């Protein structure tokens, strides 16, 4: 049996990953590794200010980390389970879309 406190943490994790912009940022960090805010913003199709706000949430949630590279700050995924979680969710959504397309 999973305790309620754990379920609440899981719900917060899903809420953190429940934003399309944050998912784009996670995808960029998985595909490109350590990136600056400007690089992330450009690849995710958002402004640097917006990317920075979303990165702050990912940092607080323990999904992303940052390190200094000279004067630049580079962000990266530090929770390896996020990639697995995203792969499972994306695969499931893709499978469902394919099944619906095949029946329609």
Biopython code that builds the backbone (N, CA, C, O; Angstrom):
import numpy as np
from Bio.PDB.StructureBuilder import StructureBuilder

atoms = [
    (1, "UNK", "N", (0.850, -1.182, 0.000)),
    (1, "UNK", "CA", (0.000, 0.000, 0.000)),
    (1, "UNK", "C", (0.892, 1.240, 0.000)),
    (1, "UNK", "O", (1.839, 1.338, 0.780)),
    (2, "UNK", "N", (0.584, 2.160, -0.863)),
    (2, "UNK", "CA", (1.359, 3.396, -0.971)),
    (2, "UNK", "C", (0.748, 4.425, -0.027)),
    (2, "UNK", "O", (-0.450, 4.696, -0.099)),
    (3, "UNK", "N", (1.570, 5.003, 0.864)),
    (3, "UNK", "CA", (1.040, 6.004, 1.809)),
    (3, "UNK", "C", (0.576, 7.273, 1.088)),
    (3, "UNK", "O", (1.077, 7.615, 0.016)),
    (4, "UNK", "N", (-0.396, 7.966, 1.703)),
    (4, "UNK", "CA", (-0.928, 9.199, 1.124)),
    (4, "UNK", "C", (0.161, 10.234, 0.885)),
    (4, "UNK", "O", (0.098, 10.966, -0.104)),
    (5, "UNK", "N", (1.158, 10.317, 1.762)),
    (5, "UNK", "CA", (2.216, 11.317, 1.587)),
    (5, "UNK", "C", (3.001, 11.070, 0.300)),
    (5, "UNK", "O", (3.426, 12.014, -0.365)),
    (6, "UNK", "N", (3.189, 9.801, -0.043)),
    (6, "UNK", "CA", (3.878, 9.464, -1.288)),
    (6, "UNK", "C", (2.992, 9.821, -2.478)),
    (6, "UNK", "O", (3.475, 10.355, -3.477)),
    (7, "UNK", "N", (1.699, 9.529, -2.373)),
    (7, "UNK", "CA", (0.775, 9.877, -3.453)),
    (7, "UNK", "C", (0.753, 11.379, -3.695)),
    (7, "UNK", "O", (0.656, 11.818, -4.841)),
    (8, "UNK", "N", (0.841, 12.162, -2.643)),
    (8, "UNK", "CA", (0.877, 13.615, -2.793)),
    (8, "UNK", "C", (2.148, 14.061, -3.519)),
    (8, "UNK", "O", (2.104, 14.968, -4.350)),
    (9, "UNK", "N", (3.278, 13.422, -3.205)),
    (9, "UNK", "CA", (4.534, 13.731, -3.912)),
    (9, "UNK", "C", (4.437, 13.347, -5.389)),
    (9, "UNK", "O", (4.921, 14.071, -6.258)),
    (10, "UNK", "N", (3.813, 12.211, -5.662)),
    (10, "UNK", "CA", (3.637, 11.768, -7.048)),
    (10, "UNK", "C", (2.742, 12.763, -7.796)),
    (10, "UNK", "O", (3.023, 13.109, -8.943)),
    (11, "UNK", "N", (1.684, 13.214, -7.159)),
    (11, "UNK", "CA", (0.785, 14.185, -7.791)),
    (11, "UNK", "C", (1.531, 15.478, -8.105)),
    (11, "UNK", "O", (1.317, 16.074, -9.160)),
    (12, "UNK", "N", (2.398, 15.913, -7.204)),
    (12, "UNK", "CA", (3.200, 17.119, -7.466)),
    (12, "UNK", "C", (4.141, 16.900, -8.645)),
    (12, "UNK", "O", (4.339, 17.804, -9.456)),
    (13, "UNK", "N", (4.716, 15.718, -8.746)),
    (13, "UNK", "CA", (5.619, 15.422, -9.867)),
    (13, "UNK", "C", (4.855, 15.460, -11.190)),
    (13, "UNK", "O", (5.328, 16.031, -12.172)),
    (14, "UNK", "N", (3.660, 14.841, -11.206)),
    (14, "UNK", "CA", (2.860, 14.877, -12.435)),
    (14, "UNK", "C", (2.429, 16.306, -12.759)),
    (14, "UNK", "O", (2.410, 16.691, -13.928)),
    (15, "UNK", "N", (2.086, 17.089, -11.753)),
    (15, "UNK", "CA", (1.702, 18.485, -11.990)),
    (15, "UNK", "C", (2.880, 19.271, -12.563)),
    (15, "UNK", "O", (2.708, 20.097, -13.459)),
    (16, "UNK", "N", (4.064, 19.009, -12.043)),
    (16, "UNK", "CA", (5.267, 19.682, -12.545)),
    (16, "UNK", "C", (5.493, 19.363, -14.012)),
    (16, "UNK", "O", (5.880, 20.239, -14.785)),
    (17, "UNK", "N", (5.255, 18.126, -14.399)),
    (17, "UNK", "CA", (5.464, 17.705, -15.779)),
    (17, "UNK", "C", (4.210, 17.870, -16.638)),
    (17, "UNK", "O", (4.206, 17.497, -17.811)),
    (18, "UNK", "N", (3.159, 18.419, -16.061)),
    (18, "UNK", "CA", (1.898, 18.559, -16.762)),
    (18, "UNK", "C", (1.775, 19.817, -17.609)),
    (18, "UNK", "O", (0.694, 20.114, -18.117)),
    (19, "UNK", "N", (2.849, 20.549, -17.768)),
    (19, "UNK", "CA", (2.831, 21.771, -18.561)),
    (19, "UNK", "C", (3.574, 21.533, -19.876)),
    (19, "UNK", "O", (4.716, 21.073, -19.860)),
    (20, "UNK", "N", (2.941, 21.841, -21.021)),
    (20, "UNK", "CA", (3.595, 21.581, -22.304)),
    (20, "UNK", "C", (4.941, 22.288, -22.483)),
    (20, "UNK", "O", (5.863, 21.723, -23.070)),
    (21, "UNK", "N", (5.056, 23.498, -21.990)),
    (21, "UNK", "CA", (6.337, 24.211, -22.126)),
    (21, "UNK", "C", (7.425, 23.521, -21.318)),
    (21, "UNK", "O", (8.553, 23.376, -21.790)),
    (22, "UNK", "N", (7.095, 23.096, -20.106)),
    (22, "UNK", "CA", (8.094, 22.387, -19.299)),
    (22, "UNK", "C", (8.473, 21.070, -19.958)),
    (22, "UNK", "O", (9.636, 20.670, -19.915)),
    (23, "UNK", "N", (7.505, 20.391, -20.569)),
    (23, "UNK", "CA", (7.827, 19.142, -21.274)),
    (23, "UNK", "C", (8.741, 19.410, -22.466)),
    (23, "UNK", "O", (9.643, 18.620, -22.741)),
    (24, "UNK", "N", (8.517, 20.507, -23.169)),
    (24, "UNK", "CA", (9.428, 20.860, -24.274)),
    (24, "UNK", "C", (10.830, 21.123, -23.734)),
    (24, "UNK", "O", (11.818, 20.712, -24.343)),
    (25, "UNK", "N", (10.918, 21.797, -22.606)),
    (25, "UNK", "CA", (12.222, 22.084, -21.996)),
    (25, "UNK", "C", (12.898, 20.784, -21.577)),
    (25, "UNK", "O", (14.096, 20.611, -21.803)),
    (26, "UNK", "N", (12.155, 19.878, -20.978)),
    (26, "UNK", "CA", (12.706, 18.572, -20.590)),
    (26, "UNK", "C", (13.204, 17.835, -21.826)),
    (26, "UNK", "O", (14.277, 17.232, -21.802)),
    (27, "UNK", "N", (12.425, 17.882, -22.911)),
    (27, "UNK", "CA", (12.844, 17.228, -24.151)),
    (27, "UNK", "C", (14.148, 17.829, -24.669)),
    (27, "UNK", "O", (15.058, 17.101, -25.066)),
    (28, "UNK", "N", (14.236, 19.154, -24.666)),
    (28, "UNK", "CA", (15.465, 19.824, -25.118)),
    (28, "UNK", "C", (16.647, 19.370, -24.273)),
    (28, "UNK", "O", (17.707, 19.052, -24.812)),
    (29, "UNK", "N", (16.478, 19.337, -22.971)),
    (29, "UNK", "CA", (17.590, 18.950, -22.088)),
    (29, "UNK", "C", (17.968, 17.490, -22.274)),
    (29, "UNK", "O", (19.143, 17.140, -22.164)),
    (30, "UNK", "N", (16.996, 16.633, -22.554)),
    (30, "UNK", "CA", (17.322, 15.229, -22.832)),
    (30, "UNK", "C", (18.070, 15.087, -24.142)),
    (30, "UNK", "O", (19.030, 14.321, -24.233)),
    (31, "UNK", "N", (17.638, 15.819, -25.154)),
    (31, "UNK", "CA", (18.247, 15.689, -26.479)),
    (31, "UNK", "C", (19.596, 16.377, -26.585)),
    (31, "UNK", "O", (20.492, 15.884, -27.271)),
    (32, "UNK", "N", (19.749, 17.516, -25.910)),
    (32, "UNK", "CA", (20.949, 18.320, -26.104)),
    (32, "UNK", "C", (21.880, 18.355, -24.900)),
    (32, "UNK", "O", (22.997, 18.859, -25.008)),
    (33, "UNK", "N", (21.455, 17.840, -23.774)),
    (33, "UNK", "CA", (22.307, 17.903, -22.591)),
    (33, "UNK", "C", (22.327, 19.288, -21.997)),
    (33, "UNK", "O", (21.323, 19.999, -22.033)),
    (34, "UNK", "N", (23.472, 19.681, -21.446)),
    (34, "UNK", "CA", (23.597, 20.968, -20.780)),
    (34, "UNK", "C", (23.409, 22.139, -21.719)),
    (34, "UNK", "O", (24.124, 22.260, -22.714)),
    (35, "UNK", "N", (22.454, 23.003, -21.414)),
    (35, "UNK", "CA", (22.142, 24.149, -22.267)),
    (35, "UNK", "C", (21.969, 25.397, -21.419)),
    (35, "UNK", "O", (21.654, 25.325, -20.231)),
    (36, "UNK", "N", (22.181, 26.539, -22.052)),
    (36, "UNK", "CA", (21.896, 27.818, -21.409)),
    (36, "UNK", "C", (20.413, 28.129, -21.558)),
    (36, "UNK", "O", (19.711, 27.485, -22.338)),
    (37, "UNK", "N", (19.945, 29.113, -20.812)),
    (37, "UNK", "CA", (18.543, 29.518, -20.904)),
    (37, "UNK", "C", (18.206, 29.940, -22.325)),
    (37, "UNK", "O", (17.156, 29.567, -22.849)),
    (38, "UNK", "N", (19.078, 30.709, -22.950)),
    (38, "UNK", "CA", (18.807, 31.168, -24.326)),
    (38, "UNK", "C", (18.719, 29.989, -25.301)),
    (38, "UNK", "O", (17.848, 29.971, -26.170)),
    (39, "UNK", "N", (19.605, 29.018, -25.163)),
    (39, "UNK", "CA", (19.565, 27.835, -26.029)),
    (39, "UNK", "C", (18.274, 27.048, -25.809)),
    (39, "UNK", "O", (17.640, 26.594, -26.761)),
    (40, "UNK", "N", (17.901, 26.896, -24.555)),
    (40, "UNK", "CA", (16.672, 26.166, -24.220)),
    (40, "UNK", "C", (15.462, 26.891, -24.782)),
    (40, "UNK", "O", (14.589, 26.275, -25.395)),
    (41, "UNK", "N", (15.410, 28.208, -24.572)),
    (41, "UNK", "CA", (14.281, 29.003, -25.053)),
    (41, "UNK", "C", (14.134, 28.888, -26.564)),
    (41, "UNK", "O", (13.030, 28.691, -27.071)),
    (42, "UNK", "N", (15.238, 29.010, -27.279)),
    (42, "UNK", "CA", (15.196, 28.930, -28.741)),
    (42, "UNK", "C", (14.697, 27.560, -29.195)),
    (42, "UNK", "O", (13.850, 27.470, -30.084)),
    (43, "UNK", "N", (15.213, 26.506, -28.594)),
    (43, "UNK", "CA", (14.830, 25.149, -29.004)),
    (43, "UNK", "C", (13.404, 24.795, -28.588)),
    (43, "UNK", "O", (12.739, 24.007, -29.260)),
    (44, "UNK", "N", (12.933, 25.377, -27.477)),
    (44, "UNK", "CA", (11.591, 25.073, -26.974)),
    (44, "UNK", "C", (10.532, 26.020, -27.537)),
    (44, "UNK", "O", (9.339, 25.829, -27.301)),
    (45, "UNK", "N", (10.965, 27.038, -28.278)),
    (45, "UNK", "CA", (10.017, 27.966, -28.881)),
    (45, "UNK", "C", (9.358, 28.907, -27.904)),
    (45, "UNK", "O", (8.168, 29.199, -28.021)),
    (46, "UNK", "N", (10.125, 29.387, -26.938)),
    (46, "UNK", "CA", (9.592, 30.321, -25.950)),
    (46, "UNK", "C", (10.616, 31.420, -25.691)),
    (46, "UNK", "O", (11.711, 31.394, -26.252)),
    (47, "UNK", "N", (10.272, 32.363, -24.861)),
    (47, "UNK", "CA", (11.197, 33.447, -24.542)),
    (47, "UNK", "C", (12.162, 32.999, -23.445)),
    (47, "UNK", "O", (11.854, 32.084, -22.682)),
    (48, "UNK", "N", (13.329, 33.644, -23.366)),
    (48, "UNK", "CA", (14.253, 33.321, -22.271)),
    (48, "UNK", "C", (13.626, 33.540, -20.888)),
    (48, "UNK", "O", (13.876, 32.763, -19.967)),
    (49, "UNK", "N", (12.820, 34.586, -20.742)),
    (49, "UNK", "CA", (12.183, 34.845, -19.438)),
    (49, "UNK", "C", (11.222, 33.714, -19.071)),
    (49, "UNK", "O", (11.196, 33.264, -17.925)),
    (50, "UNK", "N", (10.439, 33.260, -20.040)),
    (50, "UNK", "CA", (9.503, 32.168, -19.795)),
    (50, "UNK", "C", (10.261, 30.879, -19.497)),
    (50, "UNK", "O", (9.914, 30.158, -18.562)),
    (51, "UNK", "N", (11.289, 30.586, -20.282)),
    (51, "UNK", "CA", (12.097, 29.387, -20.052)),
    (51, "UNK", "C", (12.720, 29.424, -18.663)),
    (51, "UNK", "O", (12.768, 28.408, -17.969)),
    (52, "UNK", "N", (13.192, 30.584, -18.267)),
    (52, "UNK", "CA", (13.815, 30.734, -16.954)),
    (52, "UNK", "C", (12.824, 30.433, -15.828)),
    (52, "UNK", "O", (13.173, 29.778, -14.846)),
    (53, "UNK", "N", (11.600, 30.909, -15.975)),
    (53, "UNK", "CA", (10.576, 30.620, -14.953)),
    (53, "UNK", "C", (10.302, 29.119, -14.867)),
    (53, "UNK", "O", (10.219, 28.563, -13.772)),
    (54, "UNK", "N", (10.165, 28.477, -16.000)),
    (54, "UNK", "CA", (9.901, 27.042, -16.007)),
    (54, "UNK", "C", (11.106, 26.262, -15.479)),
    (54, "UNK", "O", (10.937, 25.274, -14.766)),
    (55, "UNK", "N", (12.305, 26.693, -15.818)),
    (55, "UNK", "CA", (13.505, 26.033, -15.290)),
    (55, "UNK", "C", (13.564, 26.157, -13.772)),
    (55, "UNK", "O", (13.988, 25.223, -13.091)),
    (56, "UNK", "N", (13.149, 27.286, -13.244)),
    (56, "UNK", "CA", (13.102, 27.455, -11.788)),
    (56, "UNK", "C", (12.217, 26.416, -11.128)),
    (56, "UNK", "O", (12.562, 25.870, -10.081)),
    (57, "UNK", "N", (11.081, 26.145, -11.738)),
    (57, "UNK", "CA", (10.186, 25.112, -11.188)),
    (57, "UNK", "C", (10.803, 23.722, -11.306)),
    (57, "UNK", "O", (10.691, 22.907, -10.390)),
    (58, "UNK", "N", (11.454, 23.457, -12.437)),
    (58, "UNK", "CA", (12.110, 22.156, -12.610)),
    (58, "UNK", "C", (13.269, 21.985, -11.626)),
    (58, "UNK", "O", (13.535, 20.877, -11.160)),
    (59, "UNK", "N", (13.951, 23.078, -11.316)),
    (59, "UNK", "CA", (15.023, 23.027, -10.310)),
    (59, "UNK", "C", (14.450, 22.715, -8.936)),
    (59, "UNK", "O", (14.940, 21.827, -8.239)),
    (60, "UNK", "N", (13.403, 23.452, -8.547)),
    (60, "UNK", "CA", (12.788, 23.234, -7.235)),
    (60, "UNK", "C", (12.201, 21.832, -7.102)),
    (60, "UNK", "O", (12.188, 21.257, -6.013)),
    (61, "UNK", "N", (11.719, 21.294, -8.206)),
    (61, "UNK", "CA", (11.136, 19.955, -8.195)),
    (61, "UNK", "C", (12.160, 18.840, -8.250)),
    (61, "UNK", "O", (11.798, 17.665, -8.185)),
    (62, "UNK", "N", (13.434, 19.187, -8.368)),
    (62, "UNK", "CA", (14.483, 18.176, -8.386)),
    (62, "UNK", "C", (14.631, 17.465, -9.718)),
    (62, "UNK", "O", (15.294, 16.431, -9.799)),
    (63, "UNK", "N", (14.018, 18.010, -10.766)),
    (63, "UNK", "CA", (14.115, 17.397, -12.090)),
    (63, "UNK", "C", (15.376, 17.878, -12.800)),
    (63, "UNK", "O", (16.072, 17.091, -13.441)),
    (64, "UNK", "N", (15.664, 19.165, -12.684)),
    (64, "UNK", "CA", (16.814, 19.767, -13.365)),
    (64, "UNK", "C", (17.830, 20.272, -12.345)),
    (64, "UNK", "O", (17.514, 20.527, -11.183)),
    (65, "UNK", "N", (19.056, 20.403, -12.829)),
    (65, "UNK", "CA", (20.131, 20.991, -12.044)),
    (65, "UNK", "C", (20.849, 22.006, -12.911)),
    (65, "UNK", "O", (20.624, 22.078, -14.119)),
    (66, "UNK", "N", (21.700, 22.778, -12.298)),
    (66, "UNK", "CA", (22.453, 23.770, -13.067)),
    (66, "UNK", "C", (23.882, 23.815, -12.566)),
    (66, "UNK", "O", (24.177, 23.462, -11.424)),
    (67, "UNK", "N", (24.758, 24.258, -13.450)),
    (67, "UNK", "CA", (26.167, 24.423, -13.086)),
    (67, "UNK", "C", (26.721, 25.583, -13.893)),
    (67, "UNK", "O", (26.203, 25.927, -14.956)),
    (68, "UNK", "N", (27.767, 26.168, -13.377)),
    (68, "UNK", "CA", (28.402, 27.295, -14.038)),
    (68, "UNK", "C", (29.472, 26.798, -14.995)),
    (68, "UNK", "O", (30.256, 25.904, -14.674)),
    (69, "UNK", "N", (29.485, 27.402, -16.183)),
    (69, "UNK", "CA", (30.488, 27.112, -17.198)),
    (69, "UNK", "C", (31.058, 28.462, -17.620)),
    (69, "UNK", "O", (30.589, 29.073, -18.580)),
    (70, "UNK", "N", (32.081, 28.923, -16.888)),
    (70, "UNK", "CA", (32.573, 30.286, -17.094)),
    (70, "UNK", "C", (31.506, 31.253, -16.629)),
    (70, "UNK", "O", (31.090, 31.212, -15.472)),
    (71, "UNK", "N", (31.063, 32.120, -17.514)),
    (71, "UNK", "CA", (29.995, 33.055, -17.151)),
    (71, "UNK", "C", (28.611, 32.498, -17.460)),
    (71, "UNK", "O", (27.606, 33.056, -17.019)),
    (72, "UNK", "N", (28.553, 31.422, -18.199)),
    (72, "UNK", "CA", (27.265, 30.825, -18.560)),
    (72, "UNK", "C", (26.793, 29.862, -17.476)),
    (72, "UNK", "O", (27.599, 29.233, -16.791)),
    (73, "UNK", "N", (25.489, 29.761, -17.337)),
    (73, "UNK", "CA", (24.868, 28.764, -16.467)),
    (73, "UNK", "C", (24.220, 27.736, -17.373)),
    (73, "UNK", "O", (23.420, 28.078, -18.244)),
    (74, "UNK", "N", (24.568, 26.476, -17.163)),
    (74, "UNK", "CA", (24.038, 25.391, -17.991)),
    (74, "UNK", "C", (23.100, 24.528, -17.152)),
    (74, "UNK", "O", (23.373, 24.212, -15.994)),
    (75, "UNK", "N", (22.002, 24.166, -17.771)),
    (75, "UNK", "CA", (20.985, 23.342, -17.122)),
    (75, "UNK", "C", (21.022, 21.944, -17.711)),
    (75, "UNK", "O", (21.376, 21.753, -18.874)),
    (76, "UNK", "N", (20.649, 20.964, -16.886)),
    (76, "UNK", "CA", (20.632, 19.572, -17.313)),
    (76, "UNK", "C", (19.597, 18.823, -16.475)),
    (76, "UNK", "O", (19.187, 19.291, -15.413)),
    (77, "UNK", "N", (19.185, 17.672, -16.957)),
    (77, "UNK", "CA", (18.275, 16.810, -16.207)),
    (77, "UNK", "C", (19.100, 16.059, -15.170)),
    (77, "UNK", "O", (20.132, 15.474, -15.500)),
    (78, "UNK", "N", (18.654, 16.073, -13.930)),
    (78, "UNK", "CA", (19.366, 15.342, -12.879)),
    (78, "UNK", "C", (18.570, 14.136, -12.373)),
    (78, "UNK", "O", (19.128, 13.261, -11.710)),
    (79, "UNK", "N", (17.289, 14.086, -12.677)),
    (79, "UNK", "CA", (16.463, 12.950, -12.278)),
    (79, "UNK", "C", (16.286, 12.043, -13.491)),
    (79, "UNK", "O", (15.479, 12.328, -14.376)),
    (80, "UNK", "N", (17.036, 10.964, -13.525)),
    (80, "UNK", "CA", (17.034, 10.070, -14.682)),
    (80, "UNK", "C", (15.692, 9.373, -14.891)),
    (80, "UNK", "O", (15.402, 8.919, -15.998)),
    (81, "UNK", "N", (14.874, 9.281, -13.849)),
    (81, "UNK", "CA", (13.585, 8.614, -13.995)),
    (81, "UNK", "C", (12.619, 9.438, -14.835)),
    (81, "UNK", "O", (11.644, 8.896, -15.357)),
    (82, "UNK", "N", (12.869, 10.733, -14.974)),
    (82, "UNK", "CA", (11.977, 11.581, -15.764)),
    (82, "UNK", "C", (11.985, 11.156, -17.226)),
    (82, "UNK", "O", (10.939, 11.162, -17.874)),
    (83, "UNK", "N", (13.134, 10.793, -17.747)),
    (83, "UNK", "CA", (13.202, 10.339, -19.137)),
    (83, "UNK", "C", (12.377, 9.069, -19.315)),
    (83, "UNK", "O", (11.660, 8.929, -20.306)),
    (84, "UNK", "N", (12.472, 8.154, -18.371)),
    (84, "UNK", "CA", (11.686, 6.920, -18.450)),
    (84, "UNK", "C", (10.197, 7.217, -18.366)),
    (84, "UNK", "O", (9.402, 6.656, -19.120)),
    (85, "UNK", "N", (9.822, 8.097, -17.449)),
    (85, "UNK", "CA", (8.419, 8.463, -17.274)),
    (85, "UNK", "C", (7.861, 9.103, -18.546)),
    (85, "UNK", "O", (6.758, 8.774, -18.982)),
    (86, "UNK", "N", (8.625, 10.010, -19.131)),
    (86, "UNK", "CA", (8.196, 10.663, -20.373)),
    (86, "UNK", "C", (8.101, 9.661, -21.521)),
    (86, "UNK", "O", (7.180, 9.739, -22.334)),
    (87, "UNK", "N", (9.028, 8.737, -21.594)),
    (87, "UNK", "CA", (8.993, 7.723, -22.657)),
    (87, "UNK", "C", (7.755, 6.845, -22.518)),
    (87, "UNK", "O", (7.110, 6.521, -23.516)),
    (88, "UNK", "N", (7.423, 6.462, -21.304)),
    (88, "UNK", "CA", (6.230, 5.638, -21.070)),
    (88, "UNK", "C", (4.975, 6.415, -21.446)),
    (88, "UNK", "O", (4.107, 5.894, -22.147)),
    (89, "UNK", "N", (4.874, 7.651, -20.987)),
    (89, "UNK", "CA", (3.683, 8.458, -21.259)),
    (89, "UNK", "C", (3.547, 8.747, -22.753)),
    (89, "UNK", "O", (2.460, 8.615, -23.314)),
    (90, "UNK", "N", (4.646, 9.141, -23.400)),
    (90, "UNK", "CA", (4.589, 9.444, -24.837)),
    (90, "UNK", "C", (4.266, 8.191, -25.651)),
    (90, "UNK", "O", (3.504, 8.254, -26.615)),
    (91, "UNK", "N", (4.839, 7.066, -25.265)),
    (91, "UNK", "CA", (4.539, 5.809, -25.945)),
    (91, "UNK", "C", (3.079, 5.434, -25.802)),
    (91, "UNK", "O", (2.451, 4.994, -26.765)),
    (92, "UNK", "N", (2.538, 5.602, -24.616)),
    (92, "UNK", "CA", (1.144, 5.269, -24.364)),
    (92, "UNK", "C", (0.210, 6.167, -25.168)),
    (92, "UNK", "O", (-0.757, 5.690, -25.761)),
    (93, "UNK", "N", (0.498, 7.460, -25.188)),
    (93, "UNK", "CA", (-0.325, 8.404, -25.951)),
    (93, "UNK", "C", (-0.223, 8.091, -27.445)),
    (93, "UNK", "O", (-1.229, 8.113, -28.155)),
    (94, "UNK", "N", (0.981, 7.804, -27.918)),
    (94, "UNK", "CA", (1.164, 7.452, -29.326)),
    (94, "UNK", "C", (0.431, 6.173, -29.697)),
    (94, "UNK", "O", (-0.197, 6.099, -30.752)),
    (95, "UNK", "N", (0.509, 5.163, -28.831)),
    (95, "UNK", "CA", (-0.200, 3.907, -29.085)),
    (95, "UNK", "C", (-1.707, 4.128, -29.140)),
    (95, "UNK", "O", (-2.395, 3.561, -29.989)),
    (96, "UNK", "N", (-2.209, 4.945, -28.241)),
    (96, "UNK", "CA", (-3.649, 5.229, -28.217)),
    (96, "UNK", "C", (-4.078, 5.959, -29.485)),
    (96, "UNK", "O", (-5.108, 5.635, -30.076)),
    (97, "UNK", "N", (-3.283, 6.946, -29.900)),
    (97, "UNK", "CA", (-3.594, 7.689, -31.131)),
    (97, "UNK", "C", (-3.605, 6.761, -32.332)),
    (97, "UNK", "O", (-4.471, 6.867, -33.201)),
    (98, "UNK", "N", (-2.640, 5.849, -32.380)),
    (98, "UNK", "CA", (-2.588, 4.885, -33.494)),
    (98, "UNK", "C", (-3.789, 3.942, -33.486)),
    (98, "UNK", "O", (-4.336, 3.608, -34.538)),
    (99, "UNK", "N", (-4.194, 3.519, -32.288)),
    (99, "UNK", "CA", (-5.349, 2.624, -32.187)),
    (99, "UNK", "C", (-6.625, 3.337, -32.622)),
    (99, "UNK", "O", (-7.458, 2.750, -33.312)),
    (100, "UNK", "N", (-6.782, 4.588, -32.228)),
    (100, "UNK", "CA", (-7.963, 5.352, -32.616)),
    (100, "UNK", "C", (-7.961, 5.578, -34.121)),
    (100, "UNK", "O", (-9.004, 5.467, -34.767)),
    (101, "UNK", "N", (-6.805, 5.893, -34.683)),
    (101, "UNK", "CA", (-6.691, 6.119, -36.134)),
    (101, "UNK", "C", (-7.012, 4.842, -36.906)),
    (101, "UNK", "O", (-7.609, 4.896, -37.982)),
    (102, "UNK", "N", (-6.617, 3.695, -36.359)),
    (102, "UNK", "CA", (-6.841, 2.432, -37.049)),
    (102, "UNK", "C", (-8.321, 2.035, -37.061)),
    (102, "UNK", "O", (-8.776, 1.351, -37.978)),
    (103, "UNK", "N", (-9.060, 2.461, -36.052)),
    (103, "UNK", "CA", (-10.488, 2.113, -35.979)),
    (103, "UNK", "C", (-11.367, 3.154, -36.639)),
    (103, "UNK", "O", (-12.546, 2.897, -36.881)),
    (104, "UNK", "N", (-10.817, 4.338, -36.939)),
    (104, "UNK", "CA", (-11.663, 5.411, -37.488)),
    (104, "UNK", "C", (-11.474, 5.548, -38.905)),
    (104, "UNK", "O", (-12.103, 6.400, -39.532)),
]
sb = StructureBuilder()
sb.init_structure("model")
sb.init_model(0)
sb.init_chain("A")
sb.init_seg("    ")
for serial, (resi, resn, name, xyz) in enumerate(atoms, 1):
    if name == "N":
        sb.init_residue(resn, " ", resi, " ")
    sb.init_atom(name, np.array(xyz, "f"), 0.0, 1.0, " ", f" {name:<3s}", serial, name[0])
structure = sb.get_structure()
